[in-house]
């Protein structure tokens, strides 16, 4: 379902753009947000791009993902699911990430949770 959400986001915000084109505009706020989410879609995707993060200029994107997932992990169950899926540890973070950037990624993940719950017919507020 996460793939479905990412594809919906990609088609609506970046119609016709390849992932390479989105990465090419990574300094743009929306591209940065999208790539944070995109790289969490699978362990293979995450680690494939992580190996080339410096070459692609994605260091800060990875730092944001890692910082956000390990920030107050106990408050959101989805964080532990992604930590386990991606097989990451906090020591992978190479530089500081602002609280604002952490909150933005958390907000994007909360939006996905709303999307997921609606698709599954789960009440938003049980």
C-alpha positions in Angstrom: 0.0 0.0 0.0 3.0 2.3 0.6 3.9 1.9 -3.0 0.4 2.9 -4.1 0.6 6.0 -2.0 4.1 6.9 -3.4 2.9 6.4 -6.9 -0.2 8.5 -6.3 2.1 11.3 -4.9 4.5 11.0 -7.7 1.9 11.1 -10.4 0.2 14.1 -8.9 3.2 16.2 -7.9 5.8 15.1 -10.5 3.9 13.8 -13.5 6.1 12.3 -16.1 9.3 12.8 -14.1 11.7 10.0 -13.5 13.3 9.3 -10.1 16.5 10.6 -11.6 14.9 13.9 -12.6 13.4 14.2 -9.1 16.8 13.5 -7.5 18.3 16.2 -9.9 16.0 18.7 -8.3 16.6 17.5 -4.7 17.3 21.1 -3.5 13.6 21.7 -4.1 11.5 21.3 -1.0 8.9 19.0 -2.6 11.5 16.8 -4.2 13.4 16.5 -0.9 10.2 15.5 0.9 9.2 13.0 -1.8 12.6 11.3 -1.8 12.6 10.9 1.9 9.4 8.9 1.5 10.5 7.1 -1.7 13.7 5.8 -0.2 11.7 4.1 2.7 9.7 2.0 0.3 11.9 -1.1 0.6 15.2 -2.2 2.1 16.6 -2.8 -1.4 15.7 0.7 -2.5 17.0 2.3 0.6 20.4 0.5 0.6 20.9 0.8 -3.2 20.6 4.6 -3.0 22.4 4.7 0.4 25.5 3.2 -1.3 25.4 6.1 -3.8 24.2 8.9 -1.5 27.3 11.1 -1.8 27.4 10.7 -5.6 23.7 11.7 -5.9 23.8 14.4 -3.2 21.3 12.5 -1.0 23.3 12.5 2.3 20.9 14.9 4.0 17.8 12.9 2.8 19.2 9.8 4.5 20.1 11.7 7.6 16.5 13.1 7.7 15.0 9.6 7.3 17.2 8.1 10.1 16.8 11.1 12.5 13.0 11.1 12.0 12.6 7.3 12.5 14.7 7.3 15.7 13.1 10.5 17.1 10.6 9.5 19.8 10.3 6.0 18.3 7.8 4.8 20.9 5.2 7.4 20.0 4.4 6.0 16.5 4.2 2.3 15.8 5.0 2.9 12.1 8.5 4.1 13.0 9.5 0.7 14.4 8.0 -1.0 11.3 10.2 1.1 9.0 13.3 0.6 11.2 12.8 -3.1 11.0 12.0 -3.1 7.3 15.0 -1.0 6.4 17.3 -2.7 8.9 18.8 0.6 10.1 20.5 1.9 13.2 20.9 5.4 14.6 24.6 5.4 13.9 24.0 5.7 10.2 23.1 9.3 10.6 26.1 11.4 9.6 25.0 15.0 10.3 22.5 16.9 12.4 18.9 17.3 11.2 16.7 20.1 12.4 13.6 19.4 14.4 11.6 21.1 11.6 12.9 18.6 9.0 12.1 15.7 11.4 8.5 17.1 11.9 8.0 17.4 8.1 8.8 13.8 7.5 6.7 12.7 10.4 3.8 14.8 9.0 4.3 13.1 5.6 4.2 9.7 7.3 1.1 10.6 9.2 -0.5 11.6 5.9 0.3 8.1 4.6 -1.2 6.6 7.7 -4.4 8.4 7.1 -4.4 7.2 3.4 -3.7 3.6 4.6 -6.4 3.6 7.2 -9.0 5.1 4.7 -8.1 2.4 2.1 -8.4 -0.4 4.7 -11.6 1.1 6.2 -10.0 1.6 9.6 -11.5 4.5 11.5 -9.1 7.4 11.8 -9.9 7.9 15.5 -10.9 4.6 17.2 
